Amino acid sequence: MSNFSDSIGPKESSNLHEHYRFVAGTGQQPLRVDKFLLNFIENITRSKIQQTAKEGHVWVNDVPVKSNHKVKPNDIVRMMLEHPTYEQLLTPQNIPITIVYEDEEVLVVNKVAGMVVHPGHGNYEGTLINALIYHFDNLPNNSSNRPGLVHRIDKDTSGLLVVAKTENAMAHLSKQFANKTSIREYVALVWGDVKENTGTIEGNIGRHPKNRLQNFVWEGEEADKGKPAVTHYEVIERIGYVTLVKCKLETGRTHQIRVHMKHIGHTLFNDERYGGDVILKGTTFTKYKQFVDNCFKILPRQALHARTLGFEHPTSGENLFFEAPVPDDIFNCIEKWRSYSEKQRL
């Protein structure tokens, strides 16, 4: 993504609103624009994109194009629609949120699993932002016009988020996250026995070449198809066929921990999108399969929790540090694995 400050045509300025904007990478091979957009927009069909292009609402480099137009390196691809984005039509909703810390500048929230952070295609209400704008007035917009949001975590990931309440806080906190001075640590339960006690995963993350809902580590000559990402991990506990690890983010790419852990052969437990919702390690015994199925029922999401968050207060300069206990679903799943592992050793 990048800023776009070129001239805007009269049609756009009069009645069209930018809903999506993507910049093709320098290594982009010629690709039909409908296929290109299908790789980036979740919960949309190719026929829907083609219809949108037919209506003149798919633009490449400031010009409406047909769905068979070929995208080339550095092209700016946008979807321009006649109605404002759902972010611009946000509805305040009285949804309870757990506030860990609050002052005049910042807010720290412990998000529950299952709550989407911000509206998007297929999720237009019931999000954290819908709740925030109900409970708080005049939250500052970030660069994507999302009120208060400094960073995000996935829908089915639980844990800590900092929210900016003032323009000063938004600018200060965004700079900390960009400069990698904030502290973000997660707890994850992953498949397999992670051999090394500590390690660092470095690999550029970008959209998966075949599965548009996944991200992927691009390496070698194709590394420029992704953005640099660094994850540090440390083993907390080995529990038979799974391992409990702590992951510290140096960067903040979408699905970063989920993608990086899968890349080294340790997919997150019950991570449906990345294939962790089937037995990846263990035995073929029926009782073992029943045990794992029970674990999936106890923890019906990926085993990932944003436990620790640290940052410098935007006004006082004080270093603030917060921890959110591992929620019951992850805790109970871990306990079940401990019990199983102990019985296997007897």
N, C-alpha and C positions, 0 to 999 in steps of 0.2 A: 504494500500500500504506500501511496505517497500523496503529498499535497498536489492539487490540480488548480492552477491559477490562470490557465489559458483563457482565451475569449470564450464567452458563452453565447450560443446562438439564441435568437429571439424566441424560438419555440420553447427552448428549455426554460428561459427566464420567465415566460408567461404562464406555463401550466404544467411543467414536468418537474418531478422531484427525484433526486438521485437516491436509489435504494441500495445499490451495490456498486463498488468500484474495486477493480483488481488491476494490477500492473503485471504484465507478462514478464517472466524472468529473462535474463540475457541468454539462457540456453533453451528457450522455448522453441520447439519444433513447430512448423506450420500445422495448425489445428483448427477445425471448424469452430466458430464461436459458440455454437450451441453445446458442443462437447466440452469446450473450455469452461463454460459457465457451470455445466453439470458437475465438474470436478470441484467446484468451490462453494456452491450453494446447496445447503442441506435441505432435505424434504421438498425437493422440487423435481418435476419430471422434464424429460427432454422435449416432449410435446408442448408443455407449458412455456418453455423457453422459446421454442420455435414460433408459437403463437404471439408471444411478446415481441419477437423480432419482426414478425409480419405486420404488427401494429406500429412499427417504427420506434420501439422503445429500447432496443439494444444498440448501444453506441460504441464505436471504436474510434479513439482519437477525435472525439467531438463530432462524429458523423454517424447517423443511423445506418445500420448494415443489415443485410439478410442473414439468415441462420447459417448459410454455407460459407460466409466470409471467413477467411483464414487468418487466425491470430498469429502475429509474429513477435519476435523479441522486443520488449520494452513498450508494446502497445498498451494503451490505457483502455480497459474494457469496462463499460458502465451499463447498468440497467436503470433506465429513466422511466418512471411511472407517473400517471396523472394524479395519484393521491399521495399525500405526505406519508413518510415512513411511520411505522407503528411507534417508533421511539418518539416521534413528534406528536403522536396522538395518545400519549401515555395517560392511563386512567389511575388515579389514586385508589388503592384498595386496602381495606382494614385487615391486613394479614399480620399476625403476631411475628415478631422477630426477637431473637435473644441478643440483647446488648451487653457486651462484656465491659466496655468502657465508653464514656462519652464526656466531652467538654465542648467549649464553644467552637473549636476548630475541627475536631475529628471524632469519628465514631468507629468502634470496633465491634463487628457482628460475628456471632457464631452461627453460620448457615447450616440448616439441616439438609441432609441428603434428600434429593428429590425436588428441591427448589431450583428453578432456573434463575440465573443471576440477572440477566437482562432480556427484554423481548427480542424475538427474532422470528424467522419464518417457521410457523407451526407453534410458536409459544408467544402469544400476544398479551397474556395476562397471567396473574398469579406469580409473577416474578419478584425477586428481591427489590428491584427498582420500583415496581408498583407499590410495594409495601413502604419503601423509603419515602416516596413523595407523598404518601398519606400521612406519615408520622412527622415529616420534616419539611418545612417550607424553604423555598429559594436555594435548593442545593445547586452548586455550580456544575456546569456541563463539562465533561472531558472532551478530548479531541474528536470523539465519535458521537457527541451530543447525548451522552448518557449521564444523567444526573448523579453526582456524587461518586461515581465509580472510578477507582484508581487501578484496580486489577480485578480479575475474576477467577472463579474456580468452576469446574464442571458441575452439571446438574446433580449427578449422583456421587459427587465428592462432598463430604461434610467439612466444616471447619471455619477458620478465621479469615475475615476480610476487613480491610480498613476502608472507610468511607470518608471523603472530604466534605466538610460542611461549608467551607468558604473558598473563594477563588485563590487566596493565598495558600491554603492547605492543599488544594488541587495541584497547583504549580509545584509546590515544595515536595509533596509526596510522589508525584509523577516523575520528578527529576531523580528522586532516590531510587525508584524502581528501575528507571532507565540506566542509572549509573551503577546498579547492582549493589547498592549499599544497604538495602533493606534485608531483613532476615526472614526466610520462609522455609520452614521444615515440615515435612509430611511424614506420617506413619503409613506404611503399606504392607499388606500381606501378599506375598508373591508365591507362585508355584515353583517348586524345586528347592534344592539345597544350594544356597548362594555360597560358593566356596571361599571367596576372599572376604575377610572381615570388613574391609573398607575398599572403596574403589571410586573412580570417576568415569562417567560415561560422556564422551564427546561425540556428537554426530549431528550434522545439519538436518533439521526437521522440516519437511514439506508435505504436501498432499500426496497420498498414496497413488501410484500410477494406475491401479486397477479398481481399488475400492475408495470411492469418493468420500465415504464417511470416516475413513481412517487417515491418520498421518503416518509418516514413514521416515526412516533415516536414510538420507541420500549420501552416498560415499563416492570417493574417487573422482573421475572426470564429471560425474553428475551431481557433485556436492552443491553446485550453485543453484540447484533446483530447490534447495531448502535454506533455512536460516540457521545460523550457528546456535547451538544449544549445549549446555553443560549441566549435568546432574551429578552431585556427590552422594554416595550412599554408604551406609554403615549397618552391619548386621546387629539387630537387637537380640534376636532369639531364633534358633533353628528348631523347628517343630515337625520332625518327620519329613513329610513330603512337601511342606511349605516353609517359608522363612519370613519372619517379621523383620522389616528393615526400616531405617530412617533415611529419608531422602532430603537433601538440601539443594534448593534451586539456585543456580547462578544466573540463569536466564528464565524467561517465562513464556515459552512457546505453548501453543494449544496442545493439550494432552501430553505434555512433555514427559512426565514420569511414566505414564502408561506406555508411551512409545519407546522410551529409552530402556525400560526394564524388559519389555518384550524383545527388543533388539539384542540384549545379552542373554536371552533364553529364559527369562523369568517373568512371564506375563502375570499381571495382577490377578489375584484370586477373584473369580466371578466377574471379570471384566468382559461383558458380553460383546462389546464392539471390537475388542482385540483378541477374542477367542479364548478368554480365560474362564468361560462358563461351562467348560467340559473338563473331564479328568485329563490333566496333562502330565501328572506324575503319580506313581503309586502302583497298585496291583489290579488284577482283573477280577478279583473276588466280588461276588454279588454283595456281600456285607459291606465291603469298602465303597462300592458304588452307592449303596443306600446311605452310608455315612456322609459321603460328599454331597449327595442330594439334600440331605438334612442341613448340612452347612450352608448350601446355597439358599435354602428356605430361611434360615436364620439371618443370613446376610444377602438380601436380594439386590445387590449392587456391587460395583467394584470396591475392593477393600482399600480405600484411600481416604485419609483424613488429614486436613491441614491443621496440624496440632500447634505449631509455634509461629508467631509473627512478631517481628521487631522492626522498629523504625525510629527515626529522630523526629521529635515533635516539631511541627513547622514553625511554632512561635517561640517556645521556651528553649528549644534545642536539646531537651532532655531525651535520653534514649529510653524508649518505652518497649516493654517486652511482655508478651501475652502467651498463655498456653490454654488450650481447650482440651479437656479430657477426651480420650477415645470414647466415642459413643457406644451405647449398649450393643448394637448389632455387630459391630466389629469385635468388641470385647468378648461377647458370648461365643462368637465364631472361633476366636483364638482359644478360649477356654475349652471348647469342644475338641479342637485339634490337640491341645495339650493332653487331655484325658485319653484320646485315642492313641497318641504317641507313647504315653506311659504304659498303656495296656499292651502295646506291641513289644515293649522291652521286657515284659514279665515272662 
